[in-house]
Amino acid sequence: MVTSPHQVQKKFKHAGDFGIPGNYNKAKGEQYDRVLHDHVNAPTTTPIDGTYHREPVIHHLDTSTGLNVVTKPDGRFVTAWKFNSDQLRNVTTHGGL
């Protein structure tokens, strides 16, 4: 996965879903970046080809936690958050959000 500091900061509002509370600062941004990479590479994470806002993406989903990291097919980080039950069902059945 390829991240940029700008995109990590932009999506930091979801860092709490990954156990990083509080407001953005450089150290927390770096921590969030590491957690996102760890999630994508975890053995419990399943890559699912799908869509996000009608664009092709890969959902890196841990179905046991509902945590999902979205990347473009070329690996660029898009966003990440904890799915609700409807989102989890949609991605696991047809890959779309």
Backbone as JSON, one array per atom type, in Angstrom:
{
  "sequence": "MVTSPHQVQKKFKHAGDFGIPGNYNKAKGEQYDRVLHDHVNAPTTTPIDGTYHREPVIHHLDTSTGLNVVTKPDGRFVTAWKFNSDQLRNVTTHGGL",
  "N": [[0.85, -1.18, 0.0], [0.48, 2.22, -0.76], [0.93, 5.22, 0.81], [0.27, 8.71, 1.47], [1.43, 11.53, 3.32], [-0.45, 13.63, 3.28], [-2.91, 12.37, 2.54], [-3.19, 10.55, 4.64], [-3.48, 12.32, 6.8], [-5.82, 13.62, 5.98], [-7.71, 11.56, 6.2], [-7.64, 10.99, 8.86], [-9.7, 11.32, 10.61], [-10.95, 8.91, 10.93], [-9.24, 7.46, 12.46], [-9.71, 6.76, 15.11], [-11.3, 4.48, 14.91], [-9.4, 2.59, 14.54], [-8.1, 2.48, 16.9], [-6.68, 4.78, 17.63], [-6.96, 7.46, 19.37], [-8.08, 10.93, 19.65], [-6.79, 14.12, 18.41], [-5.25, 14.95, 15.25], [-1.75, 14.84, 14.95], [1.73, 15.01, 14.04], [3.08, 12.71, 15.07], [0.91, 11.02, 15.74], [-0.18, 10.75, 13.22], [1.84, 9.32, 11.91], [1.71, 6.99, 13.43], [-0.9, 6.13, 12.79], [-0.54, 5.63, 10.06], [1.24, 3.43, 10.19], [-0.44, 1.57, 11.49], [-2.44, 1.26, 9.55], [-0.97, 0.07, 7.45], [-0.17, -2.28, 8.78], [-2.67, -3.45, 9.13], [-3.51, -3.98, 6.46], [-1.61, -5.88, 5.77], [-2.07, -7.95, 7.53], [-2.72, -11.35, 8.54], [-5.39, -11.9, 8.96], [-6.79, -10.26, 7.33], [-8.67, -9.82, 4.41], [-8.32, -9.31, 0.98], [-10.6, -7.74, -1.18], [-11.86, -7.36, -4.32], [-13.58, -4.56, -5.51], [-15.87, -1.78, -5.44], [-15.86, 1.76, -4.75], [-17.66, 4.54, -4.32], [-18.38, 4.14, -6.98], [-15.98, 3.73, -8.24], [-13.28, 1.57, -9.17], [-11.8, -0.41, -6.65], [-9.78, -1.91, -4.03], [-10.89, -3.56, -1.29], [-9.64, -4.0, 1.86], [-10.38, -6.06, 4.1], [-11.15, -6.98, 7.4], [-13.14, -9.28, 8.52], [-13.82, -10.08, 11.06], [-13.5, -7.91, 12.74], [-14.6, -5.83, 11.33], [-13.12, -3.79, 10.32], [-11.85, -1.87, 7.65], [-9.7, -1.12, 4.98], [-9.34, 0.91, 2.22], [-8.01, 0.76, -0.98], [-6.75, 2.02, -4.1], [-6.64, 0.15, -7.21], [-3.94, 0.19, -7.94], [-2.67, 0.3, -5.54], [-2.63, 2.66, -4.06], [-3.52, 4.43, -1.13], [-6.83, 5.13, -0.13], [-8.99, 5.45, 1.8], [-10.17, 4.6, 5.13], [-12.08, 2.78, 7.53], [-14.33, 1.61, 10.15], [-16.67, -0.74, 9.31], [-20.27, -0.6, 9.22], [-23.05, -2.86, 9.78], [-24.54, -3.08, 7.37], [-22.73, -2.11, 5.42], [-20.7, -4.01, 5.68], [-22.05, -6.34, 4.84], [-22.67, -5.61, 2.17], [-20.1, -5.33, 0.96], [-19.02, -7.89, 1.34], [-20.78, -9.46, -0.12], [-21.09, -8.38, -2.75], [-19.01, -6.6, -3.2], [-19.34, -3.85, -3.39], [-19.6, -0.39, -2.48]],
  "CA": [[0.0, 0.0, 0.0], [1.21, 3.48, -0.85], [0.23, 6.31, 1.48], [0.91, 10.03, 1.47], [1.09, 12.24, 4.56], [-1.67, 14.41, 3.08], [-4.08, 11.5, 2.57], [-3.31, 10.01, 6.01], [-4.05, 13.39, 7.62], [-7.2, 13.85, 5.53], [-8.57, 10.47, 6.66], [-7.37, 10.74, 10.28], [-10.97, 11.32, 11.35], [-11.31, 7.51, 11.16], [-8.17, 6.79, 13.23], [-10.29, 6.19, 16.33], [-11.76, 3.13, 14.6], [-8.22, 1.74, 14.58], [-7.5, 2.57, 18.23], [-5.85, 5.97, 17.8], [-7.89, 8.54, 19.74], [-7.59, 12.31, 19.71], [-6.6, 14.93, 17.22], [-4.08, 14.68, 14.42], [-0.44, 15.49, 15.01], [2.65, 14.24, 13.21], [3.33, 11.4, 15.67], [-0.29, 10.19, 15.58], [-0.29, 10.46, 11.8], [2.78, 8.23, 11.62], [1.15, 5.79, 14.06], [-2.04, 5.72, 11.96], [0.03, 5.07, 8.84], [1.74, 2.09, 10.52], [-1.59, 0.71, 11.77], [-3.08, 0.95, 8.27], [-0.13, -0.92, 6.77], [-0.28, -3.55, 9.52], [-4.0, -4.02, 8.83], [-3.5, -4.5, 5.09], [-0.72, -7.04, 5.71], [-2.43, -8.93, 8.56], [-3.26, -12.6, 8.0], [-6.85, -11.92, 9.11], [-7.36, -9.31, 6.37], [-8.95, -10.39, 3.1], [-8.52, -8.33, -0.09], [-11.81, -7.97, -1.97], [-12.04, -6.42, -5.43], [-14.91, -3.97, -5.44], [-16.0, -0.38, -5.82], [-16.11, 2.78, -3.74], [-18.17, 5.67, -5.12], [-18.4, 3.66, -8.37], [-14.61, 3.59, -8.75], [-12.7, 0.29, -8.78], [-10.9, -0.38, -5.49], [-9.6, -3.14, -3.28], [-11.24, -3.46, 0.13], [-8.82, -4.87, 2.7], [-11.38, -6.21, 5.14], [-11.1, -7.98, 8.47], [-14.55, -9.5, 8.81], [-14.05, -10.28, 12.5], [-13.54, -6.6, 13.39], [-15.3, -4.88, 10.48], [-12.21, -2.75, 9.87], [-11.61, -1.93, 6.21], [-8.84, -0.13, 4.34], [-9.64, 0.97, 0.8], [-6.93, 1.23, -1.84], [-6.96, 1.93, -5.55], [-6.01, -1.08, -7.7], [-2.48, 0.33, -7.99], [-2.15, 0.27, -4.18], [-2.69, 3.95, -3.36], [-4.49, 4.52, -0.04], [-7.98, 6.0, -0.35], [-9.64, 5.74, 3.07], [-10.3, 3.44, 6.02], [-13.0, 2.96, 8.65], [-15.01, 0.4, 10.61], [-17.96, -0.91, 8.64], [-21.5, -0.98, 9.91], [-23.5, -4.18, 9.3], [-24.94, -2.99, 5.96], [-21.52, -1.99, 4.61], [-20.04, -5.31, 5.73], [-22.82, -7.24, 3.97], [-22.5, -5.19, 0.77], [-18.76, -5.64, 0.45], [-18.79, -9.34, 1.31], [-21.64, -10.12, -1.11], [-20.85, -7.93, -4.13], [-17.82, -5.76, -3.29], [-19.62, -2.45, -3.66], [-20.03, 0.62, -1.51]],
  "C": [[0.89, 1.23, 0.0], [0.36, 4.57, -0.19], [0.98, 7.61, 1.26], [0.54, 10.71, 2.78], [-0.21, 13.03, 4.44], [-2.91, 13.53, 3.2], [-4.28, 10.89, 3.96], [-3.92, 11.07, 6.92], [-5.51, 13.63, 7.26], [-8.16, 12.8, 6.09], [-8.36, 10.14, 8.14], [-8.64, 10.73, 11.11], [-11.45, 9.9, 11.66], [-10.28, 6.76, 12.01], [-8.69, 6.16, 14.51], [-10.82, 4.78, 16.12], [-10.63, 2.12, 14.72], [-7.45, 1.88, 15.89], [-6.59, 3.75, 18.47], [-6.77, 7.15, 18.09], [-7.24, 9.92, 19.61], [-7.44, 12.96, 18.36], [-5.31, 14.57, 16.51], [-2.88, 15.48, 14.9], [0.51, 14.57, 14.25], [2.87, 12.83, 13.76], [2.11, 10.48, 15.51], [-0.53, 9.85, 14.11], [0.62, 9.31, 11.39], [2.28, 6.91, 12.22], [-0.02, 5.25, 13.23], [-1.55, 5.06, 10.67], [0.53, 3.65, 9.09], [0.58, 1.12, 10.75], [-2.31, 0.32, 10.47], [-2.29, -0.1, 7.5], [-0.21, -2.28, 7.45], [-1.6, -4.24, 9.21], [-4.0, -4.69, 7.45], [-2.7, -5.8, 5.01], [-1.06, -8.15, 6.71], [-3.0, -10.2, 7.94], [-4.78, -12.7, 8.1], [-7.56, -10.99, 8.14], [-7.49, -9.97, 5.01], [-9.09, -9.27, 2.07], [-9.74, -8.72, -0.93], [-11.88, -6.91, -3.07], [-13.46, -5.89, -5.38], [-14.91, -2.55, -5.95], [-16.2, 0.48, -4.59], [-16.46, 4.04, -4.51], [-18.04, 5.38, -6.62], [-17.03, 3.56, -9.01], [-14.06, 2.23, -8.32], [-11.69, 0.46, -7.64], [-10.66, -1.8, -5.0], [-9.95, -2.82, -1.83], [-10.37, -4.46, 0.87], [-9.59, -5.0, 4.01], [-11.03, -7.31, 6.13], [-12.54, -8.17, 8.91], [-14.83, -9.69, 10.29], [-14.15, -8.96, 13.25], [-14.38, -5.59, 12.63], [-14.41, -3.75, 9.98], [-11.86, -2.96, 8.4], [-10.69, -0.79, 5.8], [-9.1, -0.23, 2.85], [-8.42, 1.49, 0.06], [-7.39, 1.2, -3.29], [-6.28, 0.65, -6.03], [-4.49, -1.01, -7.78], [-1.85, 0.42, -6.6], [-2.2, 1.58, -3.42], [-3.83, 3.97, -2.35], [-5.58, 5.52, -0.38], [-8.58, 6.42, 0.98], [-9.69, 4.47, 3.9], [-11.3, 3.78, 7.12], [-13.57, 1.61, 9.05], [-16.4, 0.35, 9.99], [-19.1, -1.08, 9.63], [-21.98, -2.29, 9.27], [-23.91, -4.16, 7.82], [-23.72, -2.92, 5.04], [-20.78, -3.33, 4.55], [-20.74, -6.31, 4.79], [-22.61, -6.89, 2.5], [-21.15, -5.59, 0.21], [-18.53, -7.15, 0.37], [-19.66, -10.05, 0.28], [-21.35, -9.68, -2.54], [-19.71, -6.92, -4.28], [-18.08, -4.28, -3.4], [-20.01, -1.63, -2.45], [-20.46, 1.86, -2.26]]
}
